[in-house]
Amino acid sequence: MSGVGVLDKAVVILAACVDGASLAELVDRTKLPRATAHRLAQALEIHRLLVRDTQGRWRPGPRLGELANAAPDVLLTAAEPLLSALRDATGESAQLYLRRADERICVAAAERASGLRDTVPVGSVLPMTAGSAAQILLAWEPPEAVMPLLPRCKFTGRTLAEVRRRGWAQSVAEREPGVASVSAPIRDRTGRVIASISISGPIERLGRRPGERHAMAVVRAGQRLSGL
């Protein structure tokens, strides 16, 4: 709690309305006096932070989404200089990936300026069935989320277990011939993996065991972006 009583109570009410709540449910969930819960819920409704559904229950309002969309993406903002630093430290292109269903999306990148490189433009959509970033985004998922994909993957459940054990992943000619990569997890404040940070480049430069040379740098970059 922040110590600002009215604000703390309002936040408690917002949390209690995530799945919808009548006044009786609000009182039960928040343990606030009925009059207080009713007054605050009405005030939040006036500010469009709560709305009433067809059954008269309070639910999150459109103003919450408007405020969220207006906020800068903390992860992307923090990732830009770290990806550049990772590229400079390793000499390889660096990327940040998020999962979307059975795909992964490159949402930020820092490309090697010259020479042979693996270019992954921001916005590129890649499969979750190959590559070290895909391994990271799947390794800590529950079995029911992984098993339907595994028959199509170029890696195995045993590979994912090894990724969990050591905390990073590598791939060699898995997503694309001639390309190797190293990836590490980015976690939220609860420890859940929300993204993958990666470097990639030609096998002739990274070698057949790219993790031996670059895993530590990639893992440290992932740790610095975790918990934002």
N, C-alpha and C positions, 0 to 999 in steps of 0.2 A: 504494500500500500504506500501511496505517496505522502500521506498525512494531510492531504487536502480533502476533507471529508466528502463534500458534494461531488467532486470529480471522481473519487474512488467509488462512490455509490453508483454514479452514472455508468462507469465502466463495468461494474458488476452487473448492472441491468442489461447493458448491451450484450455481454457474454451470455447471460441467461436467455436471451431472445434469439440466439443463433438458429435454433430449430423451431422457433415459434413459441410463444408463451402467453397464456391468459394472465389476468391479474392474480388469480389464485396461484397459478404456477410460478409467477414472478415472486410472490411472497414466500412460497415454499423453497424456491431455489436460492434466493438471495438472503433470506432471513431478515429482510427489512420490514419495518412496520408497513401495514397495508396502505396507509395514507401517503407515506414517503415513497413507496414503490410506484403508486399511482401518479403522484405528482411529477416524479422524475421521468417516468415513461411518457407522460403527456408532453413534457417539455422536450424530450428527445424527438417525439413525433413532430412537434412544431418545427424543429430544425431539420426534419427529414432524415434524421439518423435512425429512426424507427418508423415503420409503417404498419398499418393494420391489414391483415389478410381478410378474405371473405368470411371467415369465422370470427373476426374481431380479435384475433390474436396478434400480438406485436411480433414483428420480424425485422431484420436489418434493413435499413432504408437506403435509397439511392445516393444519399449524400456521402455515405461511407465509401462507395465505389468511386465517386467523383474525387474525393480527397486522395484515395489510394492511387488513382491514375495520374493525379497531378504531382505526386511525390517522385523524386528521382530514384532510379533503381540503385540501391546502395551497393549491391554486389557488382553491377556493371561499372559503376563509377570507381570503385576500389580496384577492380580488375585491370583497368586500362594501364596504369603505370606498372603493375606487377607483371602483366604479360610482357610488356616491353623489357622489363628487367630480366625476366626469365629467358626471353629470346637472346638478350645480350650475354647472359651468363652461359647459356648452352650453345649459342650459335645456330639455333634452330627455330623455325616458326613455332609460335605458341598460340593455343586456342582455349576457349572456354565453351563447354557444351552443357546444354540443358536437355533433359528428356521430355519428349512429347509422345505419349502412347508408345508405339513400336518404332519410333524414330528419335534421333537426337539432332539438335539444332546448334550450329555454331553461332553464338550470340556475341562473341568478341574475339579478336585475333590481333596478333602482332607478327607481321611477316618479316622474314629474313630479307634484307635489302638486295642482296645479289647472290649469284651462284645458284647451284642446284638447291631447290627447296620444294616443300610440299605446301602448295597454296590452297587454303580452305577459306573462301570468302565468307564474310559475315552473312548469315542468313542461309547458308548451305544446310540442306537436310540430308542426313546420312543415316544408314540403317543401324538398328540396335543389335545386329547379328554379327558384327565384325569390328575389330579395332579395340585398342586399349581403353579408349574413353567409354565405349559401350560396356566393356567388362566392368569398369568402375561403377557405372550407373545401374548395373544389374547385381553386382556382387553382394550388396547389403539389402537387397529387396527380399521380401518373404518368398518362400518356395512357390506359392500359388501364382505369384506375379512373374516368376522366372520360367517355370516348367513349360508353359505353352510356347515360349520362344526358343528354348534350347534345341529342339530338333532342327531348327533353321540356322543355328549359330555355327560359326567356324571355330568356336571354343566350347569347352565342356563345363559341366558342373564342377569338375575337379579343378579346372582352371580358376573358376570363381572362388573356390575355397582357398586356393593359394593366394589369390588377390586379397582376400579378407585377412589372411594370416600375415602377409608382409606389408599390407597397406598401400600398395601401388600395383599398376598393371603395365605390361609391355606387349607389343604385337610386332610381328615381322611379316610383311607381305600378306597381311590378313584382310585388310580393307581394300588395298590396292597393291598390285605388283610393284616391287621396288621401293616401297615405303615402309618405314618403321616408326614406332611411336612409343611414348611413355606417358602415363596418366596417373593422377592421384585424385582423391576425393576432396570435395569442399562440403562442409557440414554446416547445418544451422545450429542454433543455440541448444537444441535438444540432442544433437549428435546425429541427426538424420542426414544422409547424403543427399544433397540437392543439386549438385553440379559436378562436372569433371574438368580439371585443368590439365592440359596436355602440351607436349611438344611433338613435332613430327618432322621427318626429313628423309632423305634417301638412305637406303640400307648401306650403300658403299661408304657413307660417312658415319652413320650411327652404329653400324655393325649388327650382328645377329643377337646380341644381348644388350640392347640399348639401356636397359634399366641399371646395369652395373655402373654405367658412367653418369647417368642423369637422374636416377630416381630420387636421390636426396634433394636435389634442387627443386624438382617438381613437387615433391611431398611438402617441402617447406613453403612453397608458394601457396599450395592448397591450404596449409594450416593458417597462413596469414589472412586468407580470405574467409576462413571459417568463423562462424559465430557472430557475423555482422548483423 
